[in-house]
Amino acid sequence: MVMIVNSLNDYFTSIASSLLADRPSPDYDVIFNQFEPQHLVNEDVFTFRKLNEADVFKALRTLDTSKATGADNIPAKVLKIAAPGISQVLTNLFNESFQRGHFPSPWKVARVTPLFKGGAKTERDNQRPISVLPCISKVQVFCKL
């Protein structure tokens, strides 16, 4: 079983590189030299609007409880039920994350499951990866939409 998992993992993590191998790398020097310096300097500063507790509460209450649980093993149902008690803390956490420009690494870890597409089950090409992220990362992203 471990050999199968490792084989699929190696395949899924290398497929993008193999698909892009035939494409030429962009010449960033040429691309960036097309812009004059005044176009690169902008007096306007981009900032995220601060979330409020109602944003986070709404996002928590609209989680789909039928979806799979991510790598953190916290089901959407638990977050949905706990929404009244955790929305303020999550609001503070999300706002701090946006302010610092840092998305917590554990929220980026996906649980990857191969899904059979058809053909011979022993061929790696006939499997496609389904990635399930932790629900909390989905809540943070949903709040910003």
N, CA, C and O atoms as a GROMACS GRO file, in nm:
protein
  580
    1MET      N    1   0.082  -0.120   0.000
    1MET     CA    2   0.000   0.000   0.000
    1MET      C    3   0.086   0.126   0.000
    1MET      O    4   0.057   0.221  -0.072
    2VAL      N    5   0.194   0.126   0.080
    2VAL     CA    6   0.282   0.242   0.088
    2VAL      C    7   0.346   0.269  -0.048
    2VAL      O    8   0.363   0.384  -0.086
    3MET      N    9   0.381   0.163  -0.121
    3MET     CA   10   0.442   0.180  -0.252
    3MET      C   11   0.344   0.247  -0.349
    3MET      O   12   0.384   0.332  -0.429
    4ILE      N   13   0.218   0.210  -0.342
    4ILE     CA   14   0.116   0.269  -0.429
    4ILE      C   15   0.099   0.417  -0.397
    4ILE      O   16   0.095   0.501  -0.487
    5VAL      N   17   0.090   0.449  -0.268
    5VAL     CA   18   0.074   0.587  -0.225
    5VAL      C   19   0.194   0.671  -0.270
    5VAL      O   20   0.177   0.780  -0.324
    6ASN      N   21   0.313   0.620  -0.248
    6ASN     CA   22   0.434   0.693  -0.288
    6ASN      C   23   0.440   0.711  -0.440
    6ASN      O   24   0.481   0.817  -0.489
    7SER      N   25   0.400   0.610  -0.514
    7SER     CA   26   0.400   0.619  -0.660
    7SER      C   27   0.303   0.727  -0.707
    7SER      O   28   0.338   0.808  -0.793
    8LEU      N   29   0.181   0.728  -0.652
    8LEU     CA   30   0.083   0.831  -0.689
    8LEU      C   31   0.131   0.970  -0.647
    8LEU      O   32   0.114   1.066  -0.721
    9ASN      N   33   0.189   0.979  -0.529
    9ASN     CA   34   0.240   1.108  -0.481
    9ASN      C   35   0.349   1.162  -0.574
    9ASN      O   36   0.347   1.279  -0.612
   10ASP      N   37   0.443   1.076  -0.611
   10ASP     CA   38   0.549   1.118  -0.704
   10ASP      C   39   0.490   1.162  -0.837
   10ASP      O   40   0.533   1.263  -0.893
   11TYR      N   41   0.394   1.088  -0.886
   11TYR     CA   42   0.331   1.120  -1.014
   11TYR      C   43   0.256   1.252  -1.007
   11TYR      O   44   0.274   1.338  -1.093
   12PHE      N   45   0.172   1.270  -0.906
   12PHE     CA   46   0.091   1.390  -0.894
   12PHE      C   47   0.177   1.515  -0.876
   12PHE      O   48   0.144   1.622  -0.928
   13THR      N   49   0.288   1.502  -0.803
   13THR     CA   50   0.373   1.620  -0.779
   13THR      C   51   0.463   1.652  -0.897
   13THR      O   52   0.515   1.763  -0.904
   14SER      N   53   0.482   1.559  -0.988
   14SER     CA   54   0.570   1.585  -1.102
   14SER      C   55   0.495   1.616  -1.231
   14SER      O   56   0.556   1.660  -1.328
   15ILE      N   57   0.366   1.595  -1.233
   15ILE     CA   58   0.292   1.608  -1.359
   15ILE      C   59   0.294   1.751  -1.414
   15ILE      O   60   0.304   1.769  -1.535
   16ALA      N   61   0.286   1.850  -1.328
   16ALA     CA   62   0.289   1.989  -1.377
   16ALA      C   63   0.421   2.019  -1.446
   16ALA      O   64   0.424   2.081  -1.552
   17SER      N   65   0.531   1.975  -1.387
   17SER     CA   66   0.662   1.998  -1.447
   17SER      C   67   0.672   1.932  -1.583
   17SER      O   68   0.725   1.991  -1.677
   18SER      N   69   0.622   1.810  -1.594
   18SER     CA   70   0.631   1.740  -1.723
   18SER      C   71   0.540   1.805  -1.827
   18SER      O   72   0.574   1.806  -1.945
   19LEU      N   73   0.425   1.858  -1.786
   19LEU     CA   74   0.336   1.924  -1.881
   19LEU      C   75   0.394   2.057  -1.929
   19LEU      O   76   0.371   2.097  -2.043
   20LEU      N   77   0.469   2.125  -1.843
   20LEU     CA   78   0.526   2.255  -1.878
   20LEU      C   79   0.664   2.245  -1.942
   20LEU      O   80   0.720   2.346  -1.985
   21ALA      N   81   0.719   2.125  -1.948
   21ALA     CA   82   0.855   2.107  -1.999
   21ALA      C   83   0.871   2.155  -2.143
   21ALA      O   84   0.978   2.205  -2.179
   22ASP      N   85   0.770   2.141  -2.225
   22ASP     CA   86   0.777   2.180  -2.366
   22ASP      C   87   0.762   2.330  -2.387
   22ASP      O   88   0.790   2.381  -2.496
   23ARG      N   89   0.716   2.402  -2.285
   23ARG     CA   90   0.695   2.546  -2.298
   23ARG      C   91   0.822   2.622  -2.266
   23ARG      O   92   0.894   2.587  -2.172
   24PRO      N   93   0.851   2.725  -2.343
   24PRO     CA   94   0.970   2.805  -2.312
   24PRO      C   95   0.948   2.887  -2.185
   24PRO      O   96   0.836   2.929  -2.155
   25SER      N   97   1.055   2.908  -2.112
   25SER     CA   98   1.047   2.990  -1.990
   25SER      C   99   1.029   3.135  -2.031
   25SER      O  100   1.091   3.181  -2.127
   26PRO      N  101   0.946   3.208  -1.958
   26PRO     CA  102   0.931   3.350  -1.991
   26PRO      C  103   1.060   3.426  -1.962
   26PRO      O  104   1.129   3.398  -1.864
   27ASP      N  105   1.090   3.522  -2.045
   27ASP     CA  106   1.207   3.606  -2.025
   27ASP      C  107   1.162   3.728  -1.945
   27ASP      O  108   1.114   3.826  -2.002
   28TYR      N  109   1.178   3.721  -1.813
   28TYR     CA  110   1.126   3.825  -1.726
   28TYR      C  111   1.196   3.959  -1.747
   28TYR      O  112   1.134   4.064  -1.730
   29ASP      N  113   1.324   3.956  -1.785
   29ASP     CA  114   1.393   4.081  -1.812
   29ASP      C  115   1.327   4.157  -1.926
   29ASP      O  116   1.308   4.278  -1.918
   30VAL      N  117   1.291   4.087  -2.031
   30VAL     CA  118   1.224   4.150  -2.145
   30VAL      C  119   1.086   4.202  -2.103
   30VAL      O  120   1.048   4.314  -2.139
   31ILE      N  121   1.014   4.122  -2.028
   31ILE     CA  122   0.879   4.162  -1.985
   31ILE      C  123   0.885   4.286  -1.898
   31ILE      O  124   0.810   4.381  -1.921
   32PHE      N  125   0.973   4.288  -1.798
   32PHE     CA  126   0.979   4.401  -1.706
   32PHE      C  127   1.039   4.526  -1.770
   32PHE      O  128   1.005   4.638  -1.730
   33ASN      N  129   1.128   4.509  -1.868
   33ASN     CA  130   1.188   4.625  -1.934
   33ASN      C  131   1.089   4.695  -2.027
   33ASN      O  132   1.118   4.806  -2.073
   34GLN      N  133   0.976   4.634  -2.055
   34GLN     CA  134   0.874   4.698  -2.137
   34GLN      C  135   0.804   4.811  -2.063
   34GLN      O  136   0.743   4.898  -2.125
   35PHE      N  137   0.811   4.808  -1.933
   35PHE     CA  138   0.745   4.910  -1.852
   35PHE      C  139   0.842   5.022  -1.821
   35PHE      O  140   0.959   4.998  -1.791
   36GLU      N  141   0.793   5.142  -1.828
   36GLU     CA  142   0.875   5.254  -1.786
   36GLU      C  143   0.864   5.267  -1.635
   36GLU      O  144   0.761   5.230  -1.578
   37PRO      N  145   0.967   5.319  -1.568
   37PRO     CA  146   0.968   5.325  -1.422
   37PRO      C  147   0.844   5.391  -1.362
   37PRO      O  148   0.797   5.347  -1.258
   38GLN      N  149   0.790   5.496  -1.426
   38GLN     CA  150   0.675   5.563  -1.365
   38GLN      C  151   0.552   5.472  -1.361
   38GLN      O  152   0.461   5.493  -1.280
   39HIS      N  153   0.547   5.370  -1.448
   39HIS     CA  154   0.434   5.277  -1.446
   39HIS      C  155   0.446   5.177  -1.331
   39HIS      O  156   0.346   5.118  -1.288
   40LEU      N  157   0.566   5.158  -1.283
   40LEU     CA  158   0.587   5.062  -1.176
   40LEU      C  159   0.563   5.122  -1.038
   40LEU      O  160   0.537   5.049  -0.943
   41VAL      N  161   0.571   5.253  -1.028
   41VAL     CA  162   0.551   5.320  -0.900
   41VAL      C  163   0.407   5.369  -0.895
   41VAL      O  164   0.362   5.440  -0.984
   42ASN      N  165   0.338   5.331  -0.791
   42ASN     CA  166   0.199   5.370  -0.778
   42ASN      C  167   0.179   5.428  -0.638
   42ASN      O  168   0.216   5.366  -0.538
   43GLU      N  169   0.122   5.545  -0.633
   43GLU     CA  170   0.100   5.609  -0.504
   43GLU      C  171  -0.010   5.540  -0.424
   43GLU      O  172  -0.011   5.546  -0.301
   44ASP      N  173  -0.102   5.473  -0.493
   44ASP     CA  174  -0.209   5.403  -0.424
   44ASP      C  175  -0.154   5.275  -0.361
   44ASP      O  176  -0.073   5.205  -0.423
   45VAL      N  177  -0.196   5.246  -0.243
   45VAL     CA  178  -0.151   5.126  -0.173
   45VAL      C  179  -0.270   5.031  -0.160
   45VAL      O  180  -0.379   5.071  -0.119
   46PHE      N  181  -0.247   4.907  -0.197
   46PHE     CA  182  -0.352   4.807  -0.185
   46PHE      C  183  -0.360   4.757  -0.042
   46PHE      O  184  -0.258   4.721   0.018
   47THR      N  185  -0.478   4.754   0.013
   47THR     CA  186  -0.499   4.696   0.146
   47THR      C  187  -0.630   4.618   0.145
   47THR      O  188  -0.723   4.651   0.072
   48PHE      N  189  -0.634   4.516   0.227
   48PHE     CA  190  -0.758   4.442   0.247
   48PHE      C  191  -0.845   4.519   0.344
   48PHE      O  192  -0.795   4.582   0.437
   49ARG      N  193  -0.974   4.515   0.322
   49ARG     CA  194  -1.062   4.573   0.422
   49ARG      C  195  -1.062   4.480   0.542
   49ARG      O  196  -1.050   4.358   0.527
   50LYS      N  197  -1.076   4.536   0.659
   50LYS     CA  198  -1.081   4.453   0.779
   50LYS      C  199  -1.211   4.375   0.779
   50LYS      O  200  -1.318   4.426   0.744
   51LEU      N  201  -1.200   4.250   0.819
   51LEU     CA  202  -1.320   4.168   0.834
   51LEU      C  203  -1.391   4.207   0.962
   51LEU      O  204  -1.329   4.255   1.057
   52ASN      N  205  -1.520   4.185   0.964
   52ASN     CA  206  -1.591   4.202   1.090
   52ASN      C  207  -1.646   4.065   1.129
   52ASN      O  208  -1.648   3.972   1.048
   53GLU      N  209  -1.690   4.055   1.251
   53GLU     CA  210  -1.736   3.927   1.302
   53GLU      C  211  -1.852   3.870   1.222
   53GLU      O  212  -1.864   3.749   1.208
   54ALA      N  213  -1.938   3.957   1.171
   54ALA     CA  214  -2.053   3.912   1.092
   54ALA      C  215  -2.007   3.841   0.964
   54ALA      O  216  -2.069   3.743   0.922
   55ASP      N  217  -1.899   3.891   0.901
   55ASP     CA  218  -1.844   3.826   0.781
   55ASP      C  219  -1.803   3.681   0.812
   55ASP      O  220  -1.839   3.588   0.740
   56VAL      N  221  -1.729   3.667   0.919
   56VAL     CA  222  -1.677   3.535   0.956
   56VAL      C  223  -1.790   3.444   1.001
   56VAL      O  224  -1.794   3.326   0.964
   57PHE      N  225  -1.882   3.497   1.080
   57PHE     CA  226  -1.995   3.417   1.126
   57PHE      C  227  -2.074   3.364   1.007
   57PHE      O  228  -2.111   3.246   1.003
   58LYS      N  229  -2.100   3.451   0.909
   58LYS     CA  230  -2.176   3.410   0.790
   58LYS      C  231  -2.102   3.301   0.714
   58LYS      O  232  -2.162   3.203   0.669
   59ALA      N  233  -1.970   3.318   0.699
   59ALA     CA  234  -1.891   3.218   0.628
   59ALA      C  235  -1.893   3.083   0.701
   59ALA      O  236  -1.904   2.978   0.638
   60LEU      N  237  -1.884   3.087   0.832
   60LEU     CA  238  -1.890   2.962   0.911
   60LEU      C  239  -2.025   2.895   0.898
   60LEU      O  240  -2.033   2.773   0.884
   61ARG      N  241  -2.131   2.972   0.902
   61ARG     CA  242  -2.267   2.916   0.897
   61ARG      C  243  -2.304   2.862   0.760
   61ARG      O  244  -2.398   2.783   0.747
   62THR      N  245  -2.231   2.904   0.656
   62THR     CA  246  -2.263   2.855   0.520
   62THR      C  247  -2.172   2.741   0.476
   62THR      O  248  -2.179   2.698   0.361
   63LEU      N  249  -2.087   2.691   0.565
   63LEU     CA  250  -2.002   2.577   0.530
   63LEU      C  251  -2.087   2.456   0.493
   63LEU      O  252  -2.190   2.430   0.556
   64ASP      N  253  -2.044   2.384   0.392
   64ASP     CA  254  -2.114   2.263   0.348
   64ASP      C  255  -2.067   2.146   0.434
   64ASP      O  256  -1.953   2.102   0.422
   65THR      N  257  -2.154   2.096   0.519
   65THR     CA  258  -2.116   1.988   0.612
   65THR      C  259  -2.105   1.852   0.544
   65THR      O  260  -2.061   1.756   0.606
   66SER      N  261  -2.144   1.843   0.418
   66SER     CA  262  -2.133   1.715   0.348
   66SER      C  263  -1.996   1.696   0.284
   66SER      O  264  -1.966   1.588   0.233
   67LYS      N  265  -1.913   1.800   0.286
   67LYS     CA  266  -1.780   1.791   0.224
   67LYS      C  267  -1.683   1.718   0.316
   67LYS      O  268  -1.701   1.713   0.438
   68ALA      N  269  -1.579   1.663   0.256
   68ALA     CA  270  -1.479   1.588   0.330
   68ALA      C  271  -1.399   1.679   0.423
   68ALA      O  272  -1.389   1.799   0.401
   69THR      N  273  -1.344   1.619   0.527
   69THR     CA  274  -1.262   1.690   0.624
   69THR      C  275  -1.119   1.699   0.574
   69THR      O  276  -1.066   1.604   0.517
   70GLY      N  277  -1.056   1.814   0.594
   70GLY     CA  278  -0.919   1.836   0.550
   70GLY      C  279  -0.817   1.771   0.642
   70GLY      O  280  -0.852   1.693   0.731
   71ALA      N  281  -0.690   1.805   0.620
   71ALA     CA  282  -0.580   1.746   0.696
   71ALA      C  283  -0.584   1.779   0.844
   71ALA      O  284  -0.522   1.708   0.925
   72ASP      N  285  -0.656   1.885   0.882
   72ASP     CA  286  -0.665   1.921   1.024
   72ASP      C  287  -0.768   1.837   1.100
   72ASP      O  288  -0.775   1.844   1.223
   73ASN      N  289  -0.846   1.758   1.027
   73ASN     CA  290  -0.949   1.671   1.085
   73ASN      C  291  -1.057   1.746   1.162
   73ASN      O  292  -1.122   1.689   1.250
   74ILE      N  293  -1.078   1.873   1.130
   74ILE     CA  294  -1.186   1.949   1.193
   74ILE      C  295  -1.302   1.953   1.094
   74ILE      O  296  -1.294   2.021   0.991
   75PRO      N  297  -1.410   1.882   1.123
   75PRO     CA  298  -1.524   1.880   1.030
   75PRO      C  299  -1.594   2.016   1.021
   75PRO      O  300  -1.596   2.092   1.117
   76ALA      N  301  -1.649   2.043   0.904
   76ALA     CA  302  -1.724   2.168   0.883
   76ALA      C  303  -1.839   2.178   0.982
   76ALA      O  304  -1.874   2.288   1.026
   77LYS      N  305  -1.897   2.066   1.018
   77LYS     CA  306  -2.010   2.066   1.111
   77LYS      C  307  -1.970   2.123   1.247
   77LYS      O  308  -2.048   2.196   1.309
   78VAL      N  309  -1.850   2.091   1.294
   78VAL     CA  310  -1.802   2.143   1.422
   78VAL      C  311  -1.785   2.295   1.414
   78VAL      O  312  -1.826   2.367   1.505
   79LEU      N  313  -1.725   2.342   1.306
   79LEU     CA  314  -1.707   2.487   1.289
   79LEU      C  315  -1.841   2.558   1.279
   79LEU      O  316  -1.858   2.668   1.332
   80LYS      N  317  -1.934   2.496   1.212
   80LYS     CA  318  -2.066   2.556   1.194
   80LYS      C  319  -2.140   2.567   1.327
   80LYS      O  320  -2.200   2.670   1.357
   81ILE      N  321  -2.134   2.462   1.406
   81ILE     CA  322  -2.200   2.463   1.538
   81ILE      C  323  -2.131   2.561   1.633
   81ILE      O  324  -2.197   2.629   1.712
   82ALA      N  325  -1.998   2.568   1.625
   82ALA     CA  326  -1.921   2.653   1.716
   82ALA      C  327  -1.915   2.799   1.670
   82ALA      O  328  -1.856   2.882   1.740
   83ALA      N  329  -1.974   2.831   1.557
   83ALA     CA  330  -1.964   2.966   1.499
   83ALA      C  331  -1.991   3.080   1.598
   83ALA      O  332  -1.914   3.176   1.601
   84PRO      N  333  -2.096   3.072   1.680
   84PRO     CA  334  -2.120   3.184   1.772
   84PRO      C  335  -2.005   3.206   1.871
   84PRO      O  336  -1.979   3.320   1.911
   85GLY      N  337  -1.937   3.101   1.909
   85GLY     CA  338  -1.830   3.112   2.008
   85GLY      C  339  -1.692   3.138   1.950
   85GLY      O  340  -1.604   3.186   2.022
   86ILE      N  341  -1.671   3.109   1.822
   86ILE     CA  342  -1.536   3.121   1.765
   86ILE      C  343  -1.524   3.231   1.659
   86ILE      O  344  -1.413   3.262   1.614
   87SER      N  345  -1.634   3.290   1.618
   87SER     CA  346  -1.627   3.387   1.508
   87SER      C  347  -1.543   3.510   1.542
   87SER      O  348  -1.472   3.561   1.456
   88GLN      N  349  -1.550   3.558   1.666
   88GLN     CA  350  -1.470   3.676   1.702
   88GLN      C  351  -1.321   3.644   1.703
   88GLN      O  352  -1.240   3.722   1.654
   89VAL      N  353  -1.284   3.529   1.759
   89VAL     CA  354  -1.143   3.489   1.763
   89VAL      C  355  -1.090   3.469   1.620
   89VAL      O  356  -0.980   3.513   1.589
   90LEU      N  357  -1.169   3.404   1.535
   90LEU     CA  358  -1.126   3.383   1.397
   90LEU      C  359  -1.117   3.515   1.321
   90LEU      O  360  -1.028   3.532   1.238
   91THR      N  361  -1.207   3.607   1.350
   91THR     CA  362  -1.201   3.739   1.286
   91THR      C  363  -1.068   3.806   1.318
   91THR      O  364  -1.002   3.858   1.228
   92ASN      N  365  -1.029   3.804   1.443
   92ASN     CA  366  -0.900   3.863   1.484
   92ASN      C  367  -0.783   3.791   1.416
   92ASN      O  368  -0.689   3.855   1.369
   93LEU      N  369  -0.790   3.659   1.412
   93LEU     CA  370  -0.684   3.578   1.351
   93LEU      C  371  -0.674   3.607   1.201
   93LEU      O  372  -0.563   3.624   1.149
   94PHE      N  373  -0.786   3.612   1.132
   94PHE     CA  374  -0.786   3.638   0.988
   94PHE      C  375  -0.734   3.779   0.959
   94PHE      O  376  -0.654   3.797   0.868
   95ASN      N  377  -0.780   3.877   1.034
   95ASN     CA  378  -0.734   4.015   1.013
   95ASN      C  379  -0.584   4.027   1.036
   95ASN      O  380  -0.515   4.096   0.960
   96GLU      N  381  -0.534   3.961   1.137
   96GLU     CA  382  -0.390   3.962   1.164
   96GLU      C  383  -0.314   3.895   1.048
   96GLU      O  384  -0.208   3.941   1.008
   97SER      N  385  -0.370   3.786   0.997
   97SER     CA  386  -0.309   3.716   0.884
   97SER      C  387  -0.300   3.807   0.762
   97SER      O  388  -0.196   3.813   0.697
   98PHE      N  389  -0.408   3.878   0.732
   98PHE     CA  390  -0.408   3.970   0.617
   98PHE      C  391  -0.312   4.086   0.640
   98PHE      O  392  -0.241   4.127   0.548
   99GLN      N  393  -0.310   4.139   0.761
   99GLN     CA  394  -0.224   4.253   0.792
   99GLN      C  395  -0.077   4.217   0.776
   99GLN      O  396   0.002   4.297   0.726
  100ARG      N  397  -0.041   4.098   0.821
  100ARG     CA  398   0.099   4.055   0.812
  100ARG      C  399   0.135   3.996   0.676
  100ARG      O  400   0.253   3.977   0.645
  101GLY      N  401   0.033   3.967   0.595
  101GLY     CA  402   0.060   3.907   0.465
  101GLY      C  403   0.107   3.764   0.476
  101GLY      O  404   0.190   3.719   0.396
  102HIS      N  405   0.056   3.693   0.574
  102HIS     CA  406   0.098   3.555   0.599
  102HIS      C  407  -0.023   3.465   0.611
  102HIS      O  408  -0.110   3.488   0.694
  103PHE      N  409  -0.028   3.362   0.527
  103PHE     CA  410  -0.133   3.261   0.534
  103PHE      C  411  -0.072   3.141   0.605
  103PHE      O  412   0.024   3.083   0.555
  104PRO      N  413  -0.127   3.100   0.721
  104PRO     CA  414  -0.064   2.993   0.801
  104PRO      C  415  -0.040   2.865   0.721
  104PRO      O  416  -0.130   2.815   0.652
  105SER      N  417   0.079   2.813   0.730
  105SER     CA  418   0.119   2.692   0.657
  105SER      C  419   0.027   2.573   0.680
  105SER      O  420  -0.005   2.504   0.584
  106PRO      N  421  -0.017   2.546   0.804
  106PRO     CA  422  -0.105   2.430   0.822
  106PRO      C  423  -0.236   2.440   0.743
  106PRO      O  424  -0.299   2.339   0.712
  107TRP      N  425  -0.277   2.561   0.710
  107TRP     CA  426  -0.402   2.579   0.633
  107TRP      C  427  -0.380   2.554   0.484
  107TRP      O  428  -0.476   2.552   0.407
  108LYS      N  429  -0.254   2.535   0.445
  108LYS     CA  430  -0.221   2.508   0.305
  108LYS      C  431  -0.207   2.358   0.278
  108LYS      O  432  -0.196   2.317   0.162
  109VAL      N  433  -0.207   2.277   0.383
  109VAL     CA  434  -0.186   2.134   0.368
  109VAL      C  435  -0.316   2.067   0.325
  109VAL      O  436  -0.418   2.079   0.392
  110ALA      N  437  -0.310   1.998   0.213
  110ALA     CA  438  -0.429   1.933   0.159
  110ALA      C  439  -0.422   1.782   0.180
  110ALA      O  440  -0.315   1.722   0.180
  111ARG      N  441  -0.538   1.724   0.197
  111ARG     CA  442  -0.550   1.579   0.198
  111ARG      C  443  -0.582   1.540   0.054
  111ARG      O  444  -0.688   1.575   0.001
  112VAL      N  445  -0.489   1.468  -0.009
  112VAL     CA  446  -0.503   1.434  -0.151
  112VAL      C  447  -0.548   1.289  -0.164
  112VAL      O  448  -0.490   1.198  -0.106
  113THR      N  449  -0.653   1.271  -0.243
  113THR     CA  450  -0.709   1.138  -0.266
  113THR      C  451  -0.715   1.114  -0.416
  113THR      O  452  -0.767   1.198  -0.490
  114PRO      N  453  -0.664   1.000  -0.463
  114PRO     CA  454  -0.675   0.971  -0.606
  114PRO      C  455  -0.818   0.930  -0.641
  114PRO      O  456  -0.880   0.853  -0.568
  115LEU      N  457  -0.869   0.982  -0.752
  115LEU     CA  458  -1.003   0.948  -0.799
  115LEU      C  459  -0.989   0.880  -0.934
  115LEU      O  460  -0.931   0.936  -1.027
  116PHE      N  461  -1.041   0.760  -0.943
  116PHE     CA  462  -1.031   0.681  -1.066
  116PHE      C  463  -1.114   0.745  -1.176
  116PHE      O  464  -1.232   0.774  -1.157
  117LYS      N  465  -1.051   0.768  -1.294
  117LYS     CA  466  -1.119   0.832  -1.407
  117LYS      C  467  -1.175   0.730  -1.505
  117LYS      O  468  -1.276   0.758  -1.570
  118GLY      N  469  -1.114   0.615  -1.517
  118GLY     CA  470  -1.156   0.514  -1.614
  118GLY      C  471  -1.034   0.447  -1.673
  118GLY      O  472  -0.922   0.496  -1.657
  119GLY      N  473  -1.054   0.337  -1.741
  119GLY     CA  474  -0.942   0.262  -1.799
  119GLY      C  475  -0.884   0.165  -1.699
  119GLY      O  476  -0.954   0.119  -1.608
  120ALA      N  477  -0.757   0.132  -1.716
  120ALA     CA  478  -0.690   0.038  -1.626
  120ALA      C  479  -0.662   0.105  -1.493
  120ALA      O  480  -0.600   0.211  -1.487
  121LYS      N  481  -0.706   0.042  -1.386
  121LYS     CA  482  -0.687   0.100  -1.253
  121LYS      C  483  -0.540   0.104  -1.211
  121LYS      O  484  -0.503   0.180  -1.122
  122THR      N  485  -0.457   0.024  -1.273
  122THR     CA  486  -0.316   0.019  -1.236
  122THR      C  487  -0.234   0.130  -1.302
  122THR      O  488  -0.119   0.152  -1.264
  123GLU      N  489  -0.291   0.201  -1.398
  123GLU     CA  490  -0.221   0.312  -1.465
  123GLU      C  491  -0.240   0.441  -1.387
  123GLU      O  492  -0.352   0.483  -1.358
  124ARG      N  493  -0.128   0.504  -1.353
  124ARG     CA  494  -0.136   0.630  -1.278
  124ARG      C  495  -0.208   0.739  -1.356
  124ARG      O  496  -0.273   0.825  -1.296
  125ASP      N  497  -0.196   0.738  -1.487
  125ASP     CA  498  -0.262   0.839  -1.571
  125ASP      C  499  -0.414   0.834  -1.560
  125ASP      O  500  -0.482   0.930  -1.596
  126ASN      N  501  -0.466   0.724  -1.511
  126ASN     CA  502  -0.611   0.708  -1.500
  126ASN      C  503  -0.664   0.750  -1.363
  126ASN      O  504  -0.780   0.724  -1.330
  127GLN      N  505  -0.581   0.812  -1.285
  127GLN     CA  506  -0.620   0.864  -1.154
  127GLN      C  507  -0.604   1.016  -1.159
  127GLN      O  508  -0.512   1.067  -1.222
  128ARG      N  509  -0.693   1.088  -1.093
  128ARG     CA  510  -0.672   1.232  -1.081
  128ARG      C  511  -0.678   1.268  -0.933
  128ARG      O  512  -0.757   1.210  -0.858
  129PRO      N  513  -0.595   1.362  -0.893
  129PRO     CA  514  -0.591   1.396  -0.750
  129PRO      C  515  -0.704   1.490  -0.711
  129PRO      O  516  -0.734   1.586  -0.783
  130ILE      N  517  -0.766   1.462  -0.600
  130ILE     CA  518  -0.865   1.550  -0.540
  130ILE      C  519  -0.803   1.602  -0.411
  130ILE      O  520  -0.766   1.524  -0.323
  131SER      N  521  -0.790   1.733  -0.400
  131SER     CA  522  -0.728   1.795  -0.284
  131SER      C  523  -0.834   1.856  -0.195
  131SER      O  524  -0.916   1.935  -0.240
  132VAL      N  525  -0.831   1.820  -0.068
  132VAL     CA  526  -0.925   1.875   0.029
  132VAL      C  527  -0.846   1.956   0.131
  132VAL      O  528  -0.763   1.902   0.205
  133LEU      N  529  -0.873   2.085   0.134
  133LEU     CA  530  -0.806   2.176   0.227
  133LEU      C  531  -0.881   2.182   0.359
  133LEU      O  532  -0.999   2.146   0.364
  134PRO      N  533  -0.815   2.225   0.465
  134PRO     CA  534  -0.885   2.244   0.593
  134PRO      C  535  -1.000   2.345   0.577
  134PRO      O  536  -0.986   2.444   0.505
  135CYS      N  537  -1.110   2.321   0.643
  135CYS     CA  538  -1.227   2.409   0.634
  135CYS      C  539  -1.195   2.552   0.676
  135CYS      O  540  -1.250   2.647   0.621
  136ILE      N  541  -1.107   2.566   0.772
  136ILE     CA  542  -1.076   2.700   0.823
  136ILE      C  543  -1.013   2.786   0.714
  136ILE      O  544  -1.037   2.907   0.710
  137SER      N  545  -0.932   2.726   0.626
  137SER     CA  546  -0.872   2.804   0.517
  137SER      C  547  -0.979   2.846   0.417
  137SER      O  548  -0.970   2.953   0.357
  138LYS      N  549  -1.078   2.762   0.398
  138LYS     CA  550  -1.188   2.797   0.308
  138LYS      C  551  -1.269   2.912   0.366
  138LYS      O  552  -1.316   2.999   0.292
  139VAL      N  553  -1.286   2.913   0.496
  139VAL     CA  554  -1.360   3.022   0.562
  139VAL      C  555  -1.287   3.154   0.540
  139VAL      O  556  -1.349   3.255   0.507
  140GLN      N  557  -1.155   3.154   0.559
  140GLN     CA  558  -1.078   3.278   0.544
  140GLN      C  559  -1.088   3.329   0.400
  140GLN      O  560  -1.107   3.449   0.378
  141VAL      N  561  -1.076   3.240   0.304
  141VAL     CA  562  -1.083   3.282   0.164
  141VAL      C  563  -1.224   3.329   0.131
  141VAL      O  564  -1.240   3.430   0.061
  142PHE      N  565  -1.325   3.260   0.179
  142PHE     CA  566  -1.465   3.297   0.151
  142PHE      C  567  -1.497   3.436   0.204
  142PHE      O  568  -1.573   3.511   0.142
  143CYS      N  569  -1.441   3.471   0.316
  143CYS     CA  570  -1.466   3.602   0.376
  143CYS      C  571  -1.416   3.716   0.288
  143CYS      O  572  -1.470   3.827   0.294
  144LYS      N  573  -1.317   3.690   0.207
  144LYS     CA  574  -1.259   3.794   0.124
  144LYS      C  575  -1.325   3.803  -0.014
  144LYS      O  576  -1.293   3.895  -0.090
  145LEU      N  577  -1.413   3.713  -0.048
  145LEU     CA  578  -1.479   3.718  -0.179
  145LEU      C  579  -1.586   3.821  -0.184
  145LEU      O  580  -1.651   3.838  -0.288
   0.00000   0.00000   0.00000
